[in-house]
Amino acid sequence: MPSHTHAETVVRRFHEDGFEVTSVVADPSDAQQVLYGTVTRNGVLVGSYYCTDQVRQSGWRVVAAEGGHLVFGDEPVELTHDGDAVFLLMKNADSPA
């Protein structure tokens, strides 16, 4: 008989340098896996990030507020850690357009 257990999820928020980072975390009491998150500044979306390999918690991609992936050349930027994605979004927001 298949198991119907579901991982608990919580939303975590923190503020840094005028930004609010919101993350959805699965199984917060055990595995602490971040599924995806958003970065806002003054209530305006800067961008979001999500994990492409939840087993290894790597392969983080970043999506700008306009809806497109941040790219390097023709390929989406893929980062090793969720913190790198947050850092990139914050720095991208500080860059002149």
Steps between C-alpha positions, in 0.01 A plus 500: 500500500649837404590749767311830495728700725565858400795713591411797714572836341551839661563850373805681638576868461796718582602857426841618386615834360144611415404170335255238622586140416220245521572128470275195494672224698397133492529281808632778726561272797724257311635552148465881477460502122430837342261448206486854366497860611450863410687822559316831531605857567248748641223253417602472133614165359867491405494136393469142609713188519434128493688174533545272198645211706314470829681180598841670498362850573700640209436636156334825606350715225405865525199665336485880469182689586429540127466122474818394322783291641825681568728368230868483417527487123203290390481281811316567827738573786512195729640548849613254766318643805176688567698771679688566175166554324388747768833684477474519120145638515600763755804608301302499174243733661780738603645511146406798285262405220 
